[in-house]
Amino acid sequence: MDKVEQLAFDFCNGRYDFKEPDDIWPKVFEYLTRNSADMIIDRDAVHTLWTVNGGHLRNKVRNDGLVRDVLREFLPGYVGQGLTLYRGECKFLFDANKIGFCWTPFEQVAKVFARGLNAPESGGVLLTAFAPTEAILAPPNEHSSKQMDEHEYTCDPKLLVGIKVIETYPKC
């Protein structure tokens, strides 16, 4: 098994080695999309991996379409109703139309990210949008709900409806 295959196998089992070089991760995600039908996937483990390391992986892959395709195949999915959700986003990512995947039904949680965690480089924006059922790739998992109290929904940002800025925050 070569390195790309090994990292893909690890991903399917909820393992991620952040020390691996950035340039290998697009290859891993391409491998995952090409071979998903033949892989045994622990969707709950992948969901936790994404909840904990999603931002880091997104930065390494640097291709939101590819990330979205992997998440659509490898996360548990969602069968509930559409929801109004919130996100605290970096202003520079918002301005570049590179809105992230992780959203919450709680405005106060999103404000934490907009004011600080996602604001150090360019300031932050507090966003809201409606997420129809087909936009939601996974509901909150135990890590997101009980350990972090973020209640994170993973969404395809391209399918969100009516994204609007509620508030902006300065660089911190």
C-alpha positions in Angstrom: 0.0 0.0 0.0 1.5 3.4 -1.0 1.4 6.5 1.2 -1.7 8.0 -0.4 -3.6 4.7 0.0 -2.5 4.4 3.6 -3.7 7.9 4.4 -7.0 7.3 2.7 -7.4 4.0 4.7 -6.6 6.0 7.9 -9.1 8.7 7.0 -11.8 6.1 6.5 -11.2 4.9 10.0 -11.1 8.4 11.5 -7.4 8.8 11.7 -5.5 11.9 10.5 -1.8 12.7 10.8 -1.4 16.4 10.6 2.4 16.0 10.2 2.1 14.7 6.7 3.1 17.2 4.1 0.4 19.5 2.7 0.9 18.5 -0.9 -0.2 14.9 -0.3 -3.7 15.7 1.0 -5.2 16.7 -2.4 -4.0 13.4 -3.7 -5.5 11.5 -0.8 -8.9 13.3 -1.3 -8.8 12.6 -5.0 -8.1 8.9 -4.2 -11.0 8.9 -1.8 -13.4 10.3 -4.4 -12.3 7.8 -7.0 -12.4 4.8 -4.7 -15.3 5.5 -2.3 -17.5 2.7 -3.6 -14.8 0.1 -2.7 -13.9 1.4 0.7 -15.1 0.4 4.2 -15.9 3.6 5.9 -16.5 4.3 9.6 -18.7 7.3 9.0 -19.0 8.2 12.7 -15.2 8.2 13.0 -14.8 10.2 9.9 -17.4 12.7 11.2 -15.4 13.1 14.5 -12.2 13.5 12.5 -13.9 16.2 10.4 -15.3 17.9 13.5 -11.9 18.1 15.2 -9.6 18.6 12.2 -11.8 19.9 9.3 -10.4 23.4 9.1 -6.9 22.0 9.1 -7.7 19.5 6.4 -9.5 22.1 4.3 -6.4 24.3 4.4 -4.2 21.3 3.3 -6.5 20.2 0.5 -7.1 23.8 -0.8 -10.0 22.7 -3.0 -13.5 23.1 -1.5 -15.2 21.2 -4.3 -13.0 18.2 -3.6 -13.6 18.5 0.2 -17.3 18.8 -0.4 -17.3 15.6 -2.6 -15.4 13.6 0.1 -17.7 14.9 2.9 -20.8 14.0 0.9 -19.6 10.4 0.5 -17.9 9.9 3.8 -20.1 11.6 6.4 -23.2 10.0 7.9 -25.7 12.2 6.0 -28.8 14.0 7.2 -32.5 13.2 7.0 -34.1 16.0 9.0 -35.8 19.3 8.1 -34.0 22.3 6.8 -32.7 24.8 9.4 -31.6 28.4 9.9 -28.0 28.2 10.9 -25.1 30.6 11.8 -21.4 30.8 11.2 -18.6 32.9 12.4 -16.3 33.3 9.4 -13.0 35.1 8.6 -13.7 38.3 6.7 -11.1 37.5 4.0 -12.6 34.0 3.4 -16.1 35.6 3.2 -14.9 38.3 0.8 -13.3 35.5 -1.4 -16.5 33.5 -1.4 -14.8 30.7 0.5 -17.4 30.2 3.2 -16.7 27.2 5.5 -18.6 24.0 6.0 -19.4 24.1 9.7 -22.5 25.9 10.9 -24.5 26.0 14.2 -28.2 26.7 15.1 -26.9 28.9 17.9 -26.0 32.5 17.1 -24.0 32.9 20.3 -21.7 30.0 19.3 -21.1 31.5 15.9 -20.3 34.9 17.5 -17.4 33.2 19.4 -15.9 32.3 16.1 -16.7 35.6 14.3 -15.3 37.7 17.2 -12.1 35.8 17.8 -11.4 32.2 16.6 -11.9 33.1 13.0 -11.0 36.8 13.2 -7.3 37.2 13.9 -6.1 37.7 10.3 -8.8 40.0 8.8 -11.7 40.4 11.3 -14.8 38.3 11.3 -18.3 38.2 10.1 -21.4 36.6 11.7 -23.4 34.9 9.0 -26.8 33.3 8.8 -28.4 31.2 6.1 -31.1 28.7 5.6 -29.8 25.1 5.1 -32.3 23.0 3.1 -32.1 19.3 3.9 -29.9 18.6 0.8 -27.3 21.2 2.0 -26.7 19.4 5.3 -24.1 16.7 5.0 -24.2 15.7 8.7 -25.9 16.8 11.9 -24.0 17.5 15.1 -22.1 14.5 16.5 -21.4 13.7 20.1 -18.0 15.5 20.1 -19.6 18.7 18.7 -22.7 18.6 20.9 -21.5 17.3 24.3 -17.8 18.0 24.4 -17.6 21.3 22.6 -21.2 22.5 22.9 -21.1 23.9 19.3 -23.8 21.7 17.8 -22.0 21.8 14.5 -23.9 20.9 11.3 -21.6 20.2 8.3 -23.1 21.8 5.2 -22.3 22.3 1.6 -22.0 26.1 1.6 -22.9 26.3 -2.2 -26.4 24.9 -1.3 -27.2 27.3 1.5 -29.9 29.8 0.8 -29.9 33.5 1.6 -26.4 33.8 3.2 -26.3 37.2 4.8 -24.0 39.1 7.2 -25.6 39.9 10.5 -22.5 41.6 12.1 -18.9 42.3 11.4 -16.0 42.3 13.9 -12.6 43.9 13.8 -9.3 42.0 13.5 -8.3 40.8 17.0 
